[in-house]
């Protein structure tokens, strides 16, 4: 006969008995679980569930160290997860401990569950406490690094030494609430801009330089590192104002118009608005390079400076601005696709297949049909060909105050439609997530080619190729470059000097070193070989970039791992030569936007071809005054 023991008096009774015959204790149908034990086990499991989040956070912090963006986010995520897990462990420990005692004392179920919770909470609690301590330490380190970067003071009474590793000859100041007011004809706007000032050198003579990024100011610092005597003679104060909302242009226009000490001696302009300052309404403030004492025509010829860069900076036959970064573009093609489709990935052979330098897209579209037959697409989207169509035009958008549609720009409406109707692309737009996905080779169909300058490779494609250092994932290493069917440039920055500057000698020395010096200590050579060192730290030298001088690129190392070790500079030299600026106007940025928007609506069926063109004309006439 089966027997059981009364939990109240200890008497032995029959297993079927519902009441103890000795003390009257009522036997439950089933022994209940210890509530404390269950609670402790659940809390411990919650701590365990947070472990993946903690591990992921640490993975990104350690493997992908991004000082300003991801690292801060994942440190915060890791800290919150650790703290939450630690709280769960504390609760789990106390509940589980009570659960063990309760189950033993009252013969309740769940003793094993409570014991498990006790072990888990004890072990994980210690780990979490250690992790929190490590995150706090790393946060302190990050704060120290940021403090060093943002608050590096100049040393009072510093010597003439130009070493920026100790920040002894320059000061860095950030002004966040500089308010400027600008009035133009019938409108006025008050804006709050972010203004940065960097000062290099300690000399008695002052040069004011204005820019919209810290790129050119850092070049000045590099020059003083190489030529400390310049820093002993001059103090170069660099003002940086972002282009957001047109803030830089408004501030620069005000300063140039005011003149005197307010106006900069040197200023920069990017491709989107350079014509305003080199040929347009603000060009009267720019000095010719010849007036600065630069033998510009001779040096342009000796350096073989890209013609498009010279044309953009020429006013009435005289050079007033030159760029330094070569933005002539190439065709960036996938070698694996090329081999599968054409049986070769040799750049010289691919150039023949796509009609490199022909000035038209005829051969490229014949190749696109072959690419499609193999299950690939020629381009990510129709917009990849727009820059070539736009920059190869022979006639500007505006001629004698009238809107003109050059045949090469008008042809883009048919090119875009052909690409869409024939399935030659994945339909992605530039700067969209699908565009980036295609760079990684994970779009609907693998893409054969992208078109663009070196900066597209270095600052967009490499980061979106799926590459992890040393692992070779994604499409990294699969790409090659060759001259494009239609030449164009995309972007760039030009340097100008104020005609009223009283520091012509110093201004000329800086501008000539940045834009025309072809020596191995000139900016362009350092830039092309990836050895510009902003802060005397070898780990922070610049990436290789193309320059405007063909002479410099011809003697530089243009090999890129991203392109399988190919020397890409011969293709970019050709890209610079094919690029043209003859059809540019200061209105292009807005007009281009209206045209591409209307083309997209034609492609998706919203407009007919004629309706798209008429809508484009209406948008331009209604919104832009020539």
N, C-alpha and C positions, 0 to 999 in steps of 0.2 A: 504494500500500500504506500502510495506517495504521501510524504509529509512535508509541512512547511513550518517556518518559525515565525511567531508573532513578533513584529518589530517593536512592540510596546513593552511586553513583559517577558519575552523570550521563551514562552511556552511552545511546545511542539504539538501541532494539531494536524488533522487530515487536510490534505491538499485542497479538497473541495469545500472546506468550511469557509463560510462567509463572515463568521463572528468568532472571536477567540472565546473559548469556553472558560478560560481562566480569568481574563480581565475585561471581556466585553468589547475589545477593540474590533472595529469594523475593518475587514480586509478590502482594499480597493481591487477593482477589476484588473488593473495593471499598475505597476509601480510607475509613478510620474518621473519625468526628467527633472534634473536640477536646473532651475531657470538661470541661476548664476552661471552654471557650466555652459549652457547653450549660448548665453550672451557673450561669455568670454571667448568661446570658439568662433562665433561670428565676427567679433571685433578683430581677432587674430587673422581670420581669413581676409578681412577688409585690408589689413596691413599688407598681406601677401599680394592682394590684387593690385596694390599701388607699386609693387616692385618693378614691373615692366616700364612704367612711366619714368621711374627714377633711373633705370638703366638706359633708356632712350635719351634722357636728358644728359646723362654723363657721356654717352657716346658722342653726341653732337658737340658738347663742350670740349672734349678731348680731341676728337678727330677733325671737326670743322670749327677751328678757332676763328670766329668772326668777331672782332673787338666791339663793333658798334651795333650789330643787328642780332643775328641768331644767338650769339653767345649770351647776351643779356637776357633774352627771352628764355632760353633753356636753363639758365641758372635760376631764374625766377620760378620756372615750372618745376625744376628739381627740388628747390627749397620748399615750395608749397607741398609737393608730394611727400617729401621726407617728413615735414612737420605733421602732415595729416596721418602718415603711417605711424609716426612716433606716438601721437595721441591715441590711435587705435591700439597700439601695443600696450600702452599704460592701462587703458580700460580693459583690454583683453587679459592682462596679467592679473589684475585685482578680481575681475569677475571669475576667471578660471580658477584662481586660488580659493575663492569662496565656494565655487562649484565643487571642487575636490573635497573640501571639508564637509559641505552640505550633503553630498552624495554618500559619503562614508557614515556620517552621523545618522542620517534618516533613511539609509538604505535606498537611495534614489538612483534612477538610471542616469547615464551620461558621465560617469566618472572618467571613462577613457577619453571622451570628447573634451572634458575639462582639462585633463592632463595634457592632451595634445595642444590645446590653446595656450596652456601655461608655458610649454616648451617653445612654441612658435613666437609668442609675444616676447619672451625673454631674449631669444636670439635676434629677432628682427629689431627689437627696441635698441639693442646695442649697436647694431649696424646703422640704423637710422640716425642715432645720435652722432655717430662718427661722420656720416654723410653730411649732416647739417653743419658740423664743425668745418668740414672741408669746403663746403659751399660758401660759408661765411668768410673763410680765408681767401677763397678765389675772388669773392666780391670785393674784398679789401684790396687785393692785387689789381683787379680791373679798375677800381676807383683811382688807385695810385697811377696806373698807366694813363688813364684819361686825364688826370690832373697834370701829368707831365706833358701830354700832347697839347692841352688847351691852355695851360698857364705857364708855359716855359718863359721865365723872366730873363731880361737882359741883365748882364752883370755890370754894375756901375763901375766906371773906371777901368773898363776892359782894355786889353792891349789890342794891337792891330791884327792879332791872329784871327784867321777867318774860319776856324773850325767850328761848324755848326753842331758838332756832337755835344759840345758844352753850352750851346746857345749863347756864346759870349758876345756875338756881334749883331744880334738882332733881337727885336722884341715882337711879341705877338699879342694883339689886343682884339677882343671881340666885342662889337657894339651891337646890341640887339634891338634898340628902339630908336634908330636914326630915322627921323621923319623928313620926307622931302615933298615939296609941292611943285607941280608942273602944270603949266597952262599952255594949251596949244589951240589957237584959233577960238572955236566956240565951246571948248570943253576944258574942264580942269579936274584933276584927280589928286587927292592926298593919299599917299600910301606910306605904310610902315614897312621898311625894308631891313634886311639883315646885312650889316656892313662889317667887313673884316679889314683890319689893317695889319700888314706885315712890314717891318722895317729891316733892311739889310744895309750893312756898312756903317761906318762911324765918321765919315768925312764931313768937312764943313760945307760942301756944296750939295744942294738938295735936288733930287730928281723925283717927280711925282709920276707914278705909273698906275693906270686904272685897268682892271680886267674883271671878267665875270666868273672866273674860276681861279684857283691858286696855282694853275699850271705855269703861266708865264712868270709870276712872282718867284716861284721855286727855281725857274731857270736863272733868274737874276742872282739868287743865292748860290747856285752852282757856278755862275761866272765869277763871283767874288771869291769862292773857294779856289778857283783856278788862277785868279788874278787878284790877289789880296791888295795890290796897290790901288786898284779901282775902289775898293771899300775904304781905303784910307783917304781917298780924295772925295768920294761921294757918299751921301746917305740916300738910299733909294726907298721912298715910302710907297708901298703898294696898297692900293685900295681895291677891295674885292666886293662887288655887289652882284648878286645872282640875277639871272635874266628873267626870273619868274614874273609874269604879269607886265613885262616891259620895264621893270624897275631900273635895270642897268641903263637902258637907252635914255630914259627920262632924266636920270641923274647926270649921265654923261652930257646930254644935250644942254642941260642947265649950266653945267660947269664950263663947257666950251664957250657958250654964249656969254657967260659972265666974264671970262678971261682972267687975266692977272694970276694971283696966287691960287685962285680957285680952280683954274683949268689944269688938267694933267699935261705933263710933257710927253708921255707915251701913253697910248691907249690901244685897246684891241677890239676887234669885231669879228663875230662868227659869220659863217656863210649865209645864214638867214637874213642878216641885216648889214653886211659889209658894204653893199653898193650905196647905201644911204650915206656912208661916211667917205667912201672913195670916189663916188661919182655923183651922188644925189644931193639932197637938200642940206646936208651937213658937211659936204666935202670941202667947202671953202676954208675950213679950219685945219686941214691936213697939209703938212709940209711935203714937198717933193723930197725923195731920198737924195737927189742931187744937191738940193739946197742945204742938206745936212752935211755935205762934204763927202758923200759916198759915191764912188765911181760905179754907179749902179748898173749901167748898161754893160760894162765890161765884166763885172762880177756875175751878172745873170748869165751871160754867155759862157763864162768859165765854169760856172757851177752847173750849167744846163738845167736851169730852173724850169719846172713845168709851165708851159705856156698859159694854161688856164689860170694858174695862180697869178701870173704877171698881168694878164688881161683884166682880171677882176680888180687889181690894185692900180690900174693905170687911168689917169685923168688927163684928158687933152694931150695924150702922147707922152706923159711923164709919170713915172712910178711914184705913188704916194703910199702904197701898202704892199706887203708881201707876206705870204704864209710860210710856215715851216713844216707842218705835217702834210705829207702827200696823201690826198684823198681820192686820187684817181682809182678807179675800181676794176675788179677782175671777176672772172667767173670762178666760183668756188665749187668744185664738183666732187661727187663721191666716187672714189676710185673703184670700189667694189661694183657699183652699178655700171660704171663705164666698162669694166672688164667683161661683165656679163652681157652687156648690150652690144658693145662695139669690138670686143676682143682685145682691147688695149686700154691702159690708163695713162699712157705717155702724153704729157701736156702738149707736145708738138703735134701729135696725131689728133688729139681732141680739138685743138684749135682749127685744124683743117675740117673736121667733121661739123663743127658748129659755125664756121665762117668767121673766125676771129678777125676783128678789124675791118670787116666788110661794110659796116655802117648800116646793116639791115638784119632782120631776124629770119630771113628765108631758110637758110640752112639749119638754123636752130629748130625751126618747126618741123623740118623733115626728120631731124634727129628725135624730136619729141614723139613722133609717131612710132619710131622704132623703140623708144623707151617705154611707151605705153604697151606695146605688144609683148614686152617682157614682164609686164606686171608692175612697173614703176611709174612715177610721174616726173615730168621734166622740172617743174618748180613747185614750191609750196603753195603759191597763190599767184593770181594775175598781177598783184601789186609789186611783186618782185621785179617785174620788167618796167615799171613806171619810171624809175629814175633814169634808165637808159633812154626811154622815149622822150622824157622831159628835157634832159640836159643835152641831147643830140640835136635839138631843134635849131633851125637856121634863122628863124624870125622870132623876135621877142613877143611876149604876150601883148605888150603895149607899144604901138608905133605912132608917133605924132598925136598922142592923146586918144587913139582908137584901139579897141580890142582886136587882136589878130590871133587866129588859131593856126599855128604852123602845121603843115601836113604830117610831120612826124609825131606831133603831140596828138593830132586828131586820130592818127592811126592806132593809138593806144586803145581807143574805144572798140576797135575791131579785134585787136590783139587780145584784149581781156575777154571778149565774147568768144573768140576762137578757143582760148584756153579752157573756158568754162564748158562750152558745148561739146568739146572733144575729150574731156576728161584728162587734160594734160597736167592737172594740179590737184591738190587736196582741198583747194578752196580756202586756204588760210589767209588772213590779213597780216601784214607786217606788224610787229610789236604785240601780237596776240599769243595766248597760250598755245593754240594749235601750231603756230609758226615755230615756237620754241620746241614743241614736241617733235616736229618734223626734223629739227636739227639733231635731235637725239636718235632719229631713225625709228620712232615709235608711232608715227602717224598712220593713217589708213593705208597709204602706200609709201614706200621708201622714195625719198626725193633725190633727184639727180644733181640739181645745182641751185645755189644761191648766188646773188650778185652784190658786190659791195667792196669797200676799201678795207685796209688792214685793221682798222678799229672794229669792224664788224666781226672779224675773226677773233681778235684778242679780247674784246670786252663783251661780246654777245655769244658767238658760236661756241667758244671753248667752254664757257660756263654752262651752256645749255646742251652740250654734247653727251651728257651722262658720264663725264670723266671723273674718276677718283684717282688721286695720285698713286702711281705704281700699279694700278689694277687694270687699266686699259679697257674699261667698260664703255658702253655706248658706241658712238661713232668716232671718238677721238683717234686720230691717226689714219682715218680712212680718207681724209679730204686731200685734194690737190688743187692748184690754181693754174689758170691760163688766161691769156688775154680774152676779153669779152667780144661778142659779135658787134656790139654797139658801145662806144666809149662814153663814159660819164664820170663825174666826180660827185662825192657825197659828203658834205660837211667841210670843216676846216676853220682855222682861225688866222686872222691877218693882223699885222702890227702897223700902227700909224704913229706919226709924231706931230705934235702941235707946231704950227708954223711960227708961233710967237714964243716958243721955248727959248730961254736964255742959257740952256745947257746943251747946245747942239753937239758939242764934242762927245760928251758922255752918252747922250741919247743915241748918236750915230754908232758909237762903239758897241752898245748893247744890241741894237737892232741888227747891225751887220753880223755880229757873232751868232745871233739866233737864226737869221734868214739867209745868209750868204756865205758864211765861213764853211769851207769844205775840208779843213784840216782835221786831223784826228783828235784835236781838242775842241773843235767846233761843236755847237749844240747838235747840229744835224747828224754828225757822225756818232756822237755819244747816244743819241736818240735811236738811230737806226740799228745800233749794235746792242741796245738794251743795257747800257752801262751808265746812264744818268743816275747819280747817287744823291738823292735829295738831302740825306742826313748823315752821311758818312757811315751808313749801315749797309753792308753788302746784301743783306736779306731783303732790302727794300728798294733795290734798283728798279728802274722802269722796265716794262715789257718792250720788246723790239717793236718799232713802229716805222712805217714808211715816211719818207720826207720828200720835200719838193725838189731836191737836187738829185738828178740822175747820176751825176759823178760820184756823189757820196754813196748812193745805193749800190752802184757798180763795184765799189771796193769794200762793201760791208758784208757781214755774214747774215744772210737772210734765211737760214735754215730754221724750220719750225717742226717740232715733234707732232703738232696737230696735223700737219700736212705730210706726215711720214718722213720727216727729215728733208723735204724738198727745199731748195733755195728759192724762195718765193719772189725775190726782188726783181728778176728779169721780167716776170709777168706784170709786176706793179710799175716798173719803168715804162712798159708798153701801155699800161692803163693810164698813167699820167699823160703820155703823149697823145692818146686817143681822146682824152677828156677835153671838153670845150666849154667856154663861158660866154660865147658870143651872143647867146639869146637870153641873157639874164636881165631882169629888171628888179627894182626894189619892191615890186608888188607881187613877186612870184609866190611867196609863202601862202598868201590868202587865195590867189587865183588858182594855184595848184590844188588846194583843198576843195574848192568849188568844183573843179573839173573831175577829180577822182571820185567825189561823192556822186556826181551825176552819172559817171561811167558805171559805178556800182549799181545804181538804180536801173540802168539799161540792161546790165548783165542779169540782174535778178527778175527782170520782166516788168518792173514798175513803170518804166518809160520806154517808148520806142526810141530808135536812134535819133530821129529828128527832134523828138520831145526832150531828150536828154541834152542835146546841144542848145536848144532854145532856152531851157531852164538854166543852163550854165551861163549863157549870155545875160539873162535877166538877173541872176544872182550877182554877177560882177558889176553890172550897171547900177544895181540898187545899193550896193554896199561899198564900192571903191570909187574914189574920185581921182582921176589922173591929172 
